[in-house]
């Protein structure tokens, strides 16, 4: 139990990333067509217009890996008060969020880009804490 209290911030932030990315990835798997249709329209006037299916697949893989690594990292912190998996998950989460931010900016969805920054701030704080 001491591991939980000693690493509470890191564990909570890792669980935040686990929930965020696994939910998003699972949603993409369960509603691939709906996500693809919406994103195709979203990027119809951008440089990404012909690449949406491939980019969606890349984002799906990165989100699932980020969520899994963060979840394993939280468990690792609880068990032995150290987490290399969590650190890798935090870094991959940051990269994934930067990719999503780029997409929102390219699509000129500035409100959507602001939303991504809300997720990016605690993610970068977690990377800082775990270095």
C-alpha positions as CSV (number, residue, x, y, z in Angstrom):
1,X,0.0,0.0,0.0
2,X,3.0,2.3,0.6
3,X,3.8,2.1,-3.1
4,X,0.3,3.5,-4.0
5,X,0.8,6.5,-1.6
6,X,4.4,7.1,-2.6
7,X,3.5,7.2,-6.3
8,X,-0.1,8.4,-6.2
9,X,0.3,11.2,-8.7
10,X,2.0,9.0,-11.3
11,X,-0.5,6.2,-10.8
12,X,-3.5,8.5,-11.2
13,X,-2.0,10.1,-14.3
14,X,-1.2,6.7,-15.8
15,X,-4.8,5.6,-15.1
16,X,-6.1,8.8,-16.7
17,X,-4.1,7.9,-19.9
18,X,-5.2,4.3,-19.7
19,X,-8.9,5.3,-19.7
20,X,-8.4,8.1,-22.3
21,X,-6.6,6.0,-24.9
22,X,-8.2,2.6,-24.4
23,X,-11.7,4.1,-24.6
24,X,-10.7,6.1,-27.7
25,X,-9.1,3.0,-29.4
26,X,-12.0,0.7,-28.5
27,X,-14.4,3.3,-29.9
28,X,-12.4,3.3,-33.2
29,X,-12.5,-0.5,-33.4
30,X,-16.3,-0.8,-32.6
31,X,-17.3,2.1,-34.9
32,X,-14.6,2.1,-37.5
33,X,-16.9,3.2,-40.3
34,X,-18.5,6.0,-38.3
35,X,-15.1,7.3,-37.3
36,X,-13.8,7.0,-40.9
37,X,-16.8,8.8,-42.4
38,X,-16.5,11.7,-39.9
39,X,-12.8,12.0,-40.3
40,X,-13.0,11.8,-44.1
41,X,-15.3,14.9,-44.0
42,X,-13.2,16.6,-41.4
43,X,-10.0,16.3,-43.5
44,X,-11.7,16.8,-46.9
45,X,-10.0,20.2,-47.5
46,X,-6.6,19.3,-46.1
47,X,-3.4,17.7,-47.2
48,X,-4.5,14.5,-45.3
49,X,-7.7,14.0,-47.5
50,X,-6.4,10.9,-49.3
51,X,-4.7,9.4,-46.3
52,X,-7.5,9.2,-43.7
53,X,-7.9,5.4,-43.5
54,X,-4.2,4.8,-43.1
55,X,-3.8,7.6,-40.6
56,X,-6.8,6.4,-38.6
57,X,-5.2,3.0,-38.4
58,X,-1.9,4.5,-37.2
59,X,-3.7,6.6,-34.6
60,X,-5.7,3.5,-33.5
61,X,-2.5,1.4,-32.9
62,X,-0.8,4.3,-31.1
63,X,-3.8,4.9,-28.8
64,X,-4.1,1.2,-27.9
65,X,-0.3,0.9,-27.3
66,X,-0.4,4.1,-25.2
67,X,-3.3,2.9,-23.1
68,X,-1.9,-0.6,-22.6
69,X,1.6,0.7,-21.6
70,X,0.0,3.2,-19.2
71,X,-2.2,0.6,-17.6
72,X,0.7,-1.9,-17.2
73,X,2.8,1.0,-15.9
74,X,0.2,1.9,-13.2
75,X,0.1,-1.8,-12.1
76,X,3.9,-1.9,-12.1
77,X,4.1,1.2,-9.8
78,X,1.6,-0.4,-7.4
79,X,3.6,-3.6,-7.3
80,X,7.2,-2.4,-7.1
81,X,7.2,1.4,-6.9
82,X,8.9,1.7,-10.3
83,X,7.6,1.8,-13.8
84,X,9.6,1.7,-17.1
85,X,6.4,0.7,-18.9
86,X,4.6,3.7,-17.6
87,X,7.4,6.0,-18.7
88,X,7.2,4.6,-22.2
89,X,3.5,4.8,-22.1
90,X,3.7,8.5,-21.1
91,X,6.1,9.3,-23.9
92,X,4.1,7.4,-26.5
93,X,0.9,9.2,-25.2
94,X,2.6,12.5,-25.7
95,X,3.6,11.6,-29.2
96,X,0.1,10.4,-30.0
97,X,-1.4,13.6,-28.7
98,X,1.0,15.7,-30.7
99,X,-0.1,13.8,-33.8
100,X,-3.7,14.4,-33.0
101,X,-2.9,18.1,-32.4
102,X,-1.3,18.3,-35.8
103,X,-4.3,16.8,-37.4
104,X,-6.7,19.3,-35.7
105,X,-4.5,22.2,-36.7
106,X,-4.2,21.0,-40.3
107,X,-8.0,20.6,-40.5
108,X,-8.2,24.1,-39.0
109,X,-10.3,22.8,-36.1
110,X,-8.8,25.2,-33.5
111,X,-11.3,24.4,-30.8
112,X,-10.5,20.7,-31.3
113,X,-6.8,21.5,-31.0
114,X,-7.4,23.3,-27.8
115,X,-9.1,20.2,-26.4
116,X,-6.0,18.1,-27.3
117,X,-3.9,20.5,-25.3
118,X,-6.0,19.8,-22.2
119,X,-4.9,16.2,-22.5
120,X,-1.3,17.1,-23.4
121,X,-0.6,19.2,-20.3
122,X,-1.0,16.4,-17.7
123,X,0.7,13.9,-20.1
124,X,3.8,16.1,-20.3
125,X,3.7,16.7,-16.5
126,X,3.8,12.9,-16.1
127,X,6.8,12.5,-18.4
128,X,8.5,15.2,-16.3
129,X,7.7,13.4,-13.1
130,X,8.9,10.1,-14.3
131,X,12.2,11.2,-15.8
